[in-house]
Amino acid sequence: MSAQLTPNPMRGATPEPTPAGDATAFHRRFPDYQPTPLFDLPSIAETLGAGHFLVKDESDRLGLPAFKMLGAAWASYRALVDHLGHEPEWTTFEELSAALEPIRPITLATATDGNHGRAVASFARRIGVKARIFVPAGTSQSRIDAILGEGATCDVVDGSYDDAVARAGQDAGPDCLVVSDTSWEGYETIPAIVIEGYATIFAELTEQLAVSKLPLPDLVVIPMGVGALAGATSQWYRRSGIPANTVLLGVEPSSANCIQVSALAGELTEVPGPHLSIMAGLNCGLPSPVAWPWVSKGFDWFVAIDDIDAEDGVRALAEVGVVSGETGASSLGALLAIGDLSHFGLPENPTVLIISTEGATDPSFYEQMVGRTAAAVAINAPKCVVTQHVSGACPVARCPGTCR
Ligand SMILES: Cc1ncc(COP(=O)(O)O)c(C=O)c1O
């Protein structure tokens, strides 16, 4: 097995989250909000020896090819509201933009390895505020172009993702709000709100499973950079009302497995760079301290994989018509590299869930890996499970019925 799979020695009781508000209600106020599709893929289930293999597909989330807008927009909104001093009345983004007049000029700043920064920039554009995004050296030109395309400035920092985070943090001031998805000492509130924003994925999933009468997942596999998405996963699956035996597995590149190394050490531990994995969203050397209590206590297993494993995941999903980039497909790549599900103590015919966290965020590299463009792969896209089980108006909130 090329993958390094380790049980989490820190597993224990998770703390109670204290939400800043209803992130899902906020997302539903976007004019283009709709739930992302959920796929049930029998051929991959058979390969893995599972009863169901479910994929929540985040390749088209609020106009962007990754899930990150959920956290970026919610945290940006809460930061702006906090700066304004009260929650304004608004229905449209034009009204929200007008309500922010008293705090202009205002800029949103963040560091990113691509997706979070693009999402902050995109939300800033929607509400007419400026955005300043810092990326590490080596960020692909297509990711930089995507950020510039949202009307933001994009500075390349001579160093790693963690150096870019430090640089963005320096910009904080009365005219500049930092909206980071990772935390540091004295900067915890916003990253905690980013985590909350990701809950919308699981709220939708729960509705989609109920409507389509599919079982709850026995194993949930999550790609981990700083661990904010993993933190949200743990907050969802470790609360009451959810089967306590849902197994959570976190995936990292072997060159940036800071969460696995930290869990084995029993404390936050840095994995020094350079972090050059093709799993660009996971090239992080230090877990987010704010996510850590949930990730370190709520996850059962961690696995570190090589780039070649992620590529296998990309191609396996492309074969069944699902467009997923090298970070997004790392969860399937990990399961294929581990080889079988026997390690996890699952019931017979288990249901396995992955969140495909991005589409082809680097289109030319995607084509190189798969031998086809993302558009050519998507021609054979599967149908959302809800469409297969429900005729007429879809009961999932704001679902267009076709579920793409
Ligand atoms: C596509 C994608 N998936 C997963 C992750 C990991 O998220 P987190 O950094 O919250 O662990 C990222 C982070 O940038 C990402 O871009």
The ligand as a MOL file (V3000), in Angstrom:
LIG
                    3D

  0  0  0     0  0            999 V3000
M  V30 BEGIN CTAB
M  V30 COUNTS 16 16 0 0 0
M  V30 BEGIN ATOM
M  V30 1 C -10.6670 21.9190 -3.4320 0
M  V30 2 C -10.2490 21.8850 -2.0200 0
M  V30 3 N -10.5590 20.8050 -1.2810 0
M  V30 4 C -10.1960 20.7120 0.0120 0
M  V30 5 C -9.4870 21.7300 0.6150 0
M  V30 6 C -9.0920 21.5810 2.0540 0
M  V30 7 O -9.7950 22.4380 2.8700 0
M  V30 8 P -9.1900 22.8930 4.2830 0
M  V30 9 O -8.0300 23.7750 3.9960 0
M  V30 10 O -10.3270 23.5410 4.9380 0
M  V30 11 O -8.7380 21.6500 4.9790 0
M  V30 12 C -9.1500 22.8820 -0.1090 0
M  V30 13 C -8.4220 23.9850 0.5030 0
M  V30 14 O -8.0170 24.9370 -0.1380 0
M  V30 15 C -9.5400 22.9590 -1.4640 0
M  V30 16 O -9.2370 24.0250 -2.2240 0
M  V30 END ATOM
M  V30 BEGIN BOND
M  V30 1 1 1 2
M  V30 2 1 2 3
M  V30 3 2 2 15
M  V30 4 2 3 4
M  V30 5 1 4 5
M  V30 6 1 5 6
M  V30 7 2 5 12
M  V30 8 1 6 7
M  V30 9 1 7 8
M  V30 10 2 8 9
M  V30 11 1 8 10
M  V30 12 1 8 11
M  V30 13 1 12 13
M  V30 14 1 12 15
M  V30 15 2 13 14
M  V30 16 1 15 16
M  V30 END BOND
M  V30 END CTAB
M  END
